[in-house]
């Protein structure tokens, strides 16, 4: 059974700081991992999808890495801005039921101006 | 190209009532999944529909049921509502690829 954990649960940083959000998963046989952003009371916005054949995926100031052997993924945000304040969720497929996504509880990010 | 849409946005119901939530998938997507997100938690998988059939189901009671129509849109029905059913209900769609796209959600409050 896939389990996903995210650390830290909350993070508060000054504007301009580079930061790293961590995600760990228990079943390393995954074929991909997805990072999402969620604003308060809103739906999920897909940020990055990393295939198992990739080690990194980049989109603008965001970079996500995937290390299947250690069961870890990181989301790196460069030069953080107040508009980056949101909850960040990672999700990995449950390999017993491949189409089911298992989510972590999320990291609540606050970027102070 | 419209993304995933859901209706209604917000809903208030009383314990014991029944509710129906609706989802239209992203254009070109044929698979719809439903998730429940309680406050402060990550989304939990309810079930998935493909070709108008329930293909996978999470750990939710039979009070939760669904349907998929020939145009790939979907409904989530919850009977005999409990206070604990209060949550954000999210719909996600995908095609043959694995990337899932989520809708804005329906906020259900049970009083």
HADDOCK unambig.tbl for C-alpha pairs under 7 A between the chains (distance, minus, plus):
assign (segid A and resid 42 and name CA) (segid B and resid 104 and name CA) 5.54 0.50 0.50
assign (segid A and resid 42 and name CA) (segid B and resid 105 and name CA) 6.67 0.50 0.50
assign (segid A and resid 43 and name CA) (segid B and resid 90 and name CA) 6.89 0.50 0.50
assign (segid A and resid 43 and name CA) (segid B and resid 102 and name CA) 6.45 0.50 0.50
assign (segid A and resid 43 and name CA) (segid B and resid 103 and name CA) 5.70 0.50 0.50
assign (segid A and resid 43 and name CA) (segid B and resid 104 and name CA) 3.92 0.50 0.50
assign (segid A and resid 43 and name CA) (segid B and resid 105 and name CA) 5.36 0.50 0.50
assign (segid A and resid 44 and name CA) (segid B and resid 102 and name CA) 5.59 0.50 0.50
assign (segid A and resid 45 and name CA) (segid B and resid 102 and name CA) 6.79 0.50 0.50
assign (segid A and resid 46 and name CA) (segid B and resid 101 and name CA) 6.69 0.50 0.50
assign (segid A and resid 49 and name CA) (segid B and resid 99 and name CA) 6.74 0.50 0.50
assign (segid A and resid 100 and name CA) (segid B and resid 45 and name CA) 6.57 0.50 0.50
assign (segid A and resid 101 and name CA) (segid B and resid 45 and name CA) 6.97 0.50 0.50
assign (segid A and resid 103 and name CA) (segid B and resid 42 and name CA) 5.43 0.50 0.50
assign (segid A and resid 103 and name CA) (segid B and resid 43 and name CA) 6.20 0.50 0.50
assign (segid A and resid 104 and name CA) (segid B and resid 42 and name CA) 5.60 0.50 0.50
assign (segid A and resid 105 and name CA) (segid B and resid 41 and name CA) 4.86 0.50 0.50
assign (segid A and resid 105 and name CA) (segid B and resid 42 and name CA) 4.34 0.50 0.50
assign (segid A and resid 106 and name CA) (segid B and resid 42 and name CA) 6.42 0.50 0.50
